[in-house]
């Protein structure tokens, strides 16, 4: 029995939730997967998993063995990467995650430039506004906006963004420019919302600090639609500074109520911090961090 092969088969079954999932993931027949797991249990002299009709359940012995097996396989993978030269020259594949609009405006241009500088590195850029689990999804590095919870992740701060209020010059010429958040009650607004209705904006200072009730003429659930509606003169919109930046540079939008903007939101690049950082990841961090810092420093607000 090849113990490493058997352990990889077991971990694939546990991660997939079934022997059939491991069979599909490994391109191996179901009987072969079942045999490898059974041989491993026979070698250990104990039952590792309980097979039910719907899933695999680890025994107490299995829980301890799988935790140790994951550490062993991770160290083996690190050793293989080191031996193959991954730690001597940037090469291989990077999986990078970022929020959709932030990734489109800031991460993608950096990734394209990085690929030109490092021809032996390939990148998968996953844009999602959901928080992606780095460990479960094998993500190498992610851009995170907001305060970070306590975790085992390594974080590199690259700047801040803000919530800003803005409108088109034509709208402000026609309706006047609000000078305090309270004046928004007499203005048409565009709400950034999904299926859950949002009818208030929070401001940070002055007598109008706190939530202000707004009157939306339109509610949309994407930043692109929000920017287009505001640029068309429909009303006052609230969005992240990095989302509004292109339209502000083009003169389609101008910021208002800057003195009342909420506190800035930190932006980090986060990774799991393996003991021996792959050179491809170190190269990307060194490449991306100063470029993100420069880009974020130039945002409105």
Number of C-alpha atoms within 10 A of each C-alpha: 9 9 12 14 13 19 20 18 24 25 19 21 25 19 14 17 15 19 25 19 18 24 20 14 13 14 10 13 13 14 11 13 23 17 12 20 23 18 16 22 16 12 11 12 9 13 16 24 21 11 12 9 6 8 17 18 16 17 14 11 13 17 14 12 15 17 11 11 17 14 11 14 15 12 15 13 12 19 12 12 15 15 11 11 13 16 18 13 15 19 19 16 14 18 17 23 27 25 19 16 18 19 22 14 15 17 23 15 12 18 20 11 12 18 14 11 11 15 11 13 19 16 14 13 19 16 20 14 14 10 13 18 11 18 11 8 9 13 20 21 24 26 22 21 18 12 10 13 7 6 8 9 17 13 19 14 15 20 20 19 21 19 22 24 23 26 27 24 20 16 20 19 9 9 13 11 19 16 13 17 25 16 13 18 14 11 20 19 22 25 25 20 16 11 8 7 10 14 17 14 17 16 23 14 14 11 11 15 17 16 14 16 15 22 15 20 13 17 19 16 13 13 18 12 14 25 24 14 20 24 24 16 18 20 23 29 26 22 17 19 22 22 22 26 19 16 16 19 12 9 12 20 28 20 21 22 15 16 13 21 19 16 13 14 14 16 22 21 23 21 21 18 15 13 8 11 13 22 18 22 23 13 17 19 16 10 16 19 18 13 16 19 15 12 15 18 14 10 19 19 19
